[in-house]
Amino acid sequence: MKYLYLAAILAGLGIVVYFYGFNFDNMSEEMLVSSVLYWYVPLTFGLYGLAAYRVRNSAENNQGNALKRIFSGKDAKLTAIGVVLLAISGIFGFLFFLIPLLIFKTKSKLYDFMVAFFGAALWLGGLWVFFFLLWDSL
């Protein structure tokens, strides 16, 4: 599953580079805005999946919860991701990131896939709120 998440991240980043790097001048503002879904969904799916994969694999005997695993210090990369997210997005963004990681049981065989799917859906809902409720007022 790890390679599925890495492929999703690479696909999302590749689409960003294509749309905003190489094809930027050929697209209208409306097309650029509507193209967000093409890279946003695979990128969030991959990031959540990879984070959940690391959380699940950092556990000893699949015991404990995700929050303890992130800040336990046993997985330095996972702890660094948590600290960087907290520093960049603040407490609300960090808590919003943690919701999918905390609501599923880490003992589940499909924990990382469920977290990735729910996390992508959650952020997709946030994107919908932004575009349909806030975008016109900007």
Backbone torsions as a table, in degrees:
resi	resn	phi	psi	omega
1	MET	NA	-28.6	-179.0
2	LYS	-56.1	-40.9	-177.9
3	TYR	-71.5	-27.8	174.1
4	LEU	-63.6	-43.7	-179.7
5	TYR	-69.1	-39.9	176.6
6	LEU	-64.7	-39.9	177.4
7	ALA	-64.3	-39.2	178.4
8	ALA	-64.9	-41.3	178.0
9	ILE	-63.7	-46.7	179.4
10	LEU	-63.3	-39.3	177.5
11	ALA	-63.9	-44.8	178.8
12	GLY	-61.4	-44.7	179.0
13	LEU	-67.9	-37.4	177.2
14	GLY	-62.7	-40.8	179.0
15	ILE	-67.6	-38.2	176.5
16	VAL	-60.5	-47.4	-179.4
17	VAL	-61.9	-41.3	179.8
18	TYR	-64.9	-52.5	-175.6
19	PHE	-67.4	-45.8	-172.6
20	TYR	-97.2	-11.0	178.8
21	GLY	-103.3	-52.2	-174.2
22	PHE	-98.0	-31.5	-172.7
23	ASN	-110.0	12.5	-174.3
24	PHE	-59.7	-44.5	-176.1
25	ASP	-72.2	-18.3	-178.1
26	ASN	-92.2	0.9	-175.5
27	MET	-119.4	142.9	175.4
28	SER	-78.0	169.6	179.2
29	GLU	-61.4	-40.0	179.2
30	GLU	-63.7	-39.8	178.5
31	MET	-67.6	-38.3	178.0
32	LEU	-64.3	-41.0	178.8
33	VAL	-66.5	-43.4	-178.7
34	SER	-72.2	-18.0	178.8
35	SER	-79.6	-6.2	179.9
36	VAL	-57.8	-38.7	-178.3
37	LEU	-61.1	-30.5	-177.0
38	TYR	-66.6	-32.3	179.5
39	TRP	-105.5	-26.1	-174.6
40	TYR	-67.5	-45.3	-177.7
41	VAL	-65.5	-51.1	179.5
42	PRO	-65.1	-33.2	-179.9
43	LEU	-67.0	-47.3	179.0
44	THR	-67.7	-38.0	176.6
45	PHE	-59.7	-46.8	-178.9
46	GLY	-66.7	-42.0	-180.0
47	LEU	-65.4	-45.3	177.5
48	TYR	-65.0	-42.4	-179.9
49	GLY	-62.3	-42.9	179.8
50	LEU	-67.5	-41.0	177.5
51	ALA	-63.7	-43.9	179.8
52	ALA	-67.2	-36.0	177.0
53	TYR	-61.8	-43.3	178.6
54	ARG	-67.9	-38.9	178.3
55	VAL	-61.5	-48.0	-177.7
56	ARG	-65.0	-39.6	-177.7
57	ASN	-79.7	-15.5	179.0
58	SER	-85.0	-6.1	-177.3
59	ALA	-79.9	148.4	172.8
60	GLU	-95.3	116.2	-179.3
61	ASN	60.5	26.6	179.8
62	ASN	53.0	40.9	178.9
63	GLN	-107.4	155.7	175.8
64	GLY	89.3	178.0	-179.7
65	ASN	-110.8	171.5	-173.2
66	ALA	-65.0	-38.8	-177.6
67	LEU	-63.3	-41.8	177.2
68	LYS	-63.0	-38.2	-178.1
69	ARG	-69.6	-37.2	-178.8
70	ILE	-65.1	-41.6	-175.3
71	PHE	-103.8	13.0	179.1
72	SER	-72.9	-26.4	-178.1
73	GLY	87.3	-2.8	179.9
74	LYS	-73.0	-28.8	175.5
75	ASP	-117.4	100.9	-173.6
76	ALA	-61.8	-37.1	-179.6
77	LYS	-67.3	-40.3	179.5
78	LEU	-65.6	-42.0	177.0
79	THR	-64.3	-40.9	179.1
80	ALA	-63.6	-39.9	177.1
81	ILE	-60.6	-44.8	178.7
82	GLY	-61.6	-43.7	-179.5
83	VAL	-67.6	-42.6	179.3
84	VAL	-64.3	-43.2	177.1
85	LEU	-60.5	-41.2	178.8
86	LEU	-64.4	-41.7	-179.4
87	ALA	-69.2	-39.3	-176.0
88	ILE	-80.0	-47.6	-171.9
89	SER	-98.3	-6.9	-178.8
90	GLY	78.3	-177.5	-174.6
91	ILE	-67.9	-37.2	-177.9
92	PHE	-70.8	-42.9	176.8
93	GLY	-64.4	-38.7	178.6
94	PHE	-66.1	-43.4	178.3
95	LEU	-65.8	-37.8	177.3
96	PHE	-63.6	-35.8	176.8
97	PHE	-68.4	-35.6	-175.9
98	LEU	-75.5	-23.2	-174.9
99	ILE	-51.0	-54.1	-179.3
100	PRO	-64.5	-31.9	-179.5
101	LEU	-69.7	-28.6	-174.5
102	LEU	-93.4	-22.3	-173.5
103	ILE	-84.0	-17.1	178.5
104	PHE	-102.0	149.3	179.4
105	LYS	-78.8	129.7	-177.5
106	THR	-69.8	-15.2	178.5
107	LYS	-74.0	-18.7	-177.8
108	SER	-63.4	141.6	-179.5
109	LYS	-64.7	-35.4	-179.1
110	LEU	-101.2	26.7	-176.9
111	TYR	-53.4	-51.1	-175.9
112	ASP	-65.3	-38.2	178.5
113	PHE	-68.3	-42.4	179.2
114	MET	-63.9	-41.6	178.0
115	VAL	-63.9	-44.1	-179.6
116	ALA	-62.8	-44.2	-179.4
117	PHE	-65.8	-48.1	-179.2
118	PHE	-66.8	-39.5	178.7
119	GLY	-63.3	-43.1	177.6
120	ALA	-64.5	-40.4	178.5
121	ALA	-65.8	-38.6	179.2
122	LEU	-63.5	-46.8	178.9
123	TRP	-71.0	-29.1	174.6
124	LEU	-66.0	-38.7	174.4
125	GLY	-63.4	-40.2	175.9
126	GLY	-63.7	-37.9	177.2
127	LEU	-66.3	-39.6	177.2
128	TRP	-61.5	-45.6	178.5
129	VAL	-58.7	-43.7	-179.3
130	PHE	-62.8	-49.5	-175.0
131	PHE	-73.5	-37.3	-174.5
132	PHE	-93.9	-19.9	-179.7
133	LEU	-111.1	-31.6	-174.7
134	LEU	-108.0	-30.0	-172.6
135	TRP	-57.8	-42.9	-176.9
136	ASP	-66.0	-27.4	-177.6
137	SER	-84.4	-5.6	-179.7
138	LEU	-83.1	NA	NA
